Amino acid sequence: MERFTRLEISAEDRLGMTSEILKVLHKLGINLHSLEVFPRKVRVKTEVLEEGRLQIIQRDLKNVQGVDSVGVVDLFDFEKSERRLLAILDAIDEGIVAVNKEFRVELFNSYCESVFKVKKEDVLGQDIRRLMGPDSPLLRLIQDGIAWKNKEVSGHNQWGDSHYIINGRPVRDDDEHIIGAVASVKDIRKAIELANAVSRTTEGAFKEIVGSSQAIERVKKMCVAVAKSNSTILLRGESGTGKELFAKAIHRLSKRRDQPFVTINCAALPDSLIESELFGYARGSFTGAAQSGKEGLFREADGGTLCLDEIGELSVRLQAKLLRVLQEGVIRKIGSNREEQVNVRIIAATNKNLEEMMRQSLFREDLFYRLNVVPIFLPPLRERKEDIPLLVNHFIAVYSEKLNRRVSGTDMAFMDKLFKHDWPGNVRELQNVIERALVLGDDDILSLQSLALSLEHSAQKSGEGDAPQPFPPGRKNLNLRRAVQMCEREVIEQALAQSKSYRAAARILGISHTALMKKVKRYELSS
């Protein structure tokens, strides 16, 4: 490590003082490394000075009018802070790399050395592209200034291969000009280990469930309690309340957390396909079957958890087959006479009134009681409106990153409108509203002008009566294709909210169930 002599000169604060000090140092032939000037203090870093030469310098500097003292210090205050910071950065279990606007590496801690297999001395001051390649996300970050999180990167450089998760944010000056970027890096293997460890905690298990209301906290407590057993669970709640998210949380908290979690939407496929997906089929069991046969989801989830979403959409015939699995713990593939033992915990979910379906002979009573061992009722959003601000901020953060927008929040009128709405589509509907507002809005704050969703039900109940506008002011140049897609998506959302079932929604829309499911997938409206 390069060594220096550091002098701290105390002097009166007058014009020309620094100039006179520099003249003395120049006359003595001192090689300056750096100079710092403060009121009543000048700090000089020089080459290493021998004792005799140092005494001459101190004597000549003290002869300058107004100089009070000349002392030698080990480190300047800023150097102590800098070394303390570097020690902290080297101690943390995460890589930190900083670059300037010319893409030169200015900071590179010890963790980064292990990720990129290179010593910091070899990369400091070098172009970041040598380290991360020409497609490094840091390059775009410096160009557009939009922060991002959790990008997975696989790279190769002259020192070897690397695979990591990276988060980046720009560094700006007082005028908001980008002067560089800083990123945190986590080796992919350690990131996975950390994620698995976190998911086993209560906080980690519920990390995808946003809210702190009493209603949602009660559900979380019940999920924690039932996760310890292997009992069958029936999640009940309206469409969009997050039934699959709670099913995942229960699995993460259970003893089966290291085993598979498999989910299927029973409304998403025709009856014949659901049967083959769930139970699998033997080779040559029907025309078009794979020659090797197929393992079903029960086998795939063996040892773990199988989530049956929209269980109320299963036909009575498949209900009988599912009942046998719950009673005997065995499955039989299509086209096979052999029974196979499976060890699967079932978490079923529905937005249907199963009791009414039993009265109409649409749902087997014996299956209902097998599934309803531990019922958990998820509250609709209208019963936990105090969670709306948290949800809004969460979705703003998610879609700001996805859409490369910088949105910091909403105005009061926007939030007031959200509180007045009854949210028949629950959290999913709110999520779509925020995404649409970010797509159509231009400002850093979401306002009523960017609230593109017509909330007719809210307007009727609140007495506002304003006619909904197809597009907010300033966005009437939206192209026709995009406008049609937005309209189609909104109509589908309304049909789903009204019917609370895919097949019923398809009937309302006058299209086939298959066509609806394709559109649901295209617009990411599925549970």
Buried (B, 14 or more C-beta within 10 A) or exposed (E): EEEBBBBBBEBEEEEEBBEBBBEBBEEBEBEEEEBEEEEEEBBBBBEEBEEEBBEEBBEBBBEBEBBEEBEEEEEBEEBEEEEEEBEEBBEEEBBBBBBBBEBBBBBBBBBBBEBBEBEBEBBEEBBBBBBBBEEBBBBBBBEEBBBBEEEEBEBEBEBEEBBBBBBBBBBEEEEEEBEBBBBBBBBBEBBEEBBEEEBBEBEBBBBEBBBEBEBBEEBBEBBBEBBEEBEBBBBBBBBBBBBBBBBBBBBBBBEBBEBBBBBBBBBBBEEEEBBBBBBBBBEEBEEEBEEEBBBBBBBBBBEBBBBBBBBBBBBEEBBEBBBBBBEEBEBBBBBBEEEBEBEBBBBBBBBBBBEEBBEEEBBBEEBBEBBBBBEBBBBBBEBBBBBBBBBBBBBBEBBBBEEEBEBEEBBEEBBEBBEBBBBBBBBBBBBBBBBBBBBBBEEEEBBBBBBBBBBEBBBEEBEEEEEEEEBBEEBEEBEEEEEEBBEBBBEBBBBBBEBBBBBBBBBBBEBEBEEBBEBBEEBEBBB
